[in-house]
Amino acid sequence: MNHGTLAEILAILRRHKSALNAKFGVLDLAVFGSYARQAQKMTSDVDLLVDMKPEYKTFDNYMELKFFLEEELQKKIDLAIKESIRDELKADIFNEAIYA
């Protein structure tokens, strides 16, 4: 997938949902940003919002998850941890988030 659509991204994320939970402790995964608004360009990264089990919230796990998602989506990923979102950004991100 070179450019990808929101539907394609969601389909890939949903296909890997149980593996993402088992391997990386992912509870929820959502698309936000330009892909959620369907305003992406060829150069756009994919903004993903993730909620993980507490024991999986390590730097190594975060990076492994990021690399896994970049490989599967064939796009650069901006991976945001749900509870780490700055207060001034929460409303916008949570309102446009589309969960896989």
C-alpha positions in Angstrom: 0.0 0.0 0.0 1.7 3.2 -1.1 -0.9 5.8 -0.5 -3.7 4.0 1.2 -7.1 5.0 2.3 -8.8 5.2 5.7 -10.8 2.1 4.9 -7.6 0.1 3.9 -5.8 1.3 7.1 -8.7 0.3 9.3 -9.0 -3.1 7.6 -5.3 -3.8 8.2 -5.5 -2.7 11.8 -8.7 -4.8 12.4 -7.1 -7.8 10.8 -4.2 -7.6 13.3 -6.3 -6.7 16.3 -5.9 -9.9 18.3 -2.2 -10.2 17.5 -1.7 -6.5 18.5 -3.3 -7.2 21.9 -1.4 -10.5 22.5 2.0 -9.2 21.4 1.9 -5.5 22.3 -0.9 -5.2 24.9 -3.0 -3.0 22.6 -6.4 -2.4 24.0 -7.6 0.2 21.5 -6.2 1.7 18.3 -7.6 4.6 16.4 -6.7 6.7 13.3 -6.8 10.5 13.7 -5.3 13.4 11.8 -5.3 13.8 8.1 -6.3 10.1 7.4 -9.3 10.4 9.8 -10.4 13.6 8.0 -9.7 11.9 4.6 -7.4 14.9 3.8 -4.2 12.9 3.5 -1.5 13.5 0.9 1.0 11.0 -0.6 3.6 12.2 1.9 1.2 12.1 5.0 2.1 9.9 7.9 -0.6 7.9 9.6 -1.5 9.3 13.0 -2.5 6.5 15.4 -3.8 6.7 18.9 -3.1 3.7 21.1 -4.2 2.5 24.5 -2.1 -0.2 26.0 -2.2 -2.5 29.0 -0.1 -0.8 31.8 2.6 -3.6 31.9 3.2 -3.1 28.1 3.9 0.7 28.4 7.7 0.5 27.9 9.9 2.3 25.4 10.9 -1.0 23.7 7.3 -2.2 23.3 6.3 1.2 21.9 9.1 1.2 19.3 8.4 -2.5 18.4 4.7 -1.6 17.9 5.6 1.4 15.8 7.9 -0.6 13.6 5.4 -3.4 13.2 2.6 -0.9 12.2 4.9 0.9 9.8 5.8 -2.4 8.1 2.1 -3.5 7.9 0.8 -0.2 6.6 3.9 0.7 4.5 3.6 4.2 5.8 5.4 6.3 8.4 3.5 6.2 11.7 3.0 8.9 14.3 2.0 6.8 17.3 0.4 8.6 20.3 -0.3 7.0 23.6 -3.8 7.9 24.7 -3.0 9.1 28.2 0.1 11.0 27.0 -1.9 13.4 24.8 -1.5 17.0 25.9 -4.6 18.5 27.4 -5.0 21.2 24.8 -5.0 18.5 22.0 -7.2 15.9 23.6 -10.6 17.2 22.5 -9.7 17.5 18.8 -7.9 14.2 18.7 -10.5 12.2 20.6 -13.4 13.8 18.5 -11.9 12.8 15.2 -10.5 9.4 16.2 -11.8 6.5 14.3 -11.3 3.2 16.1 -10.3 0.0 14.4 
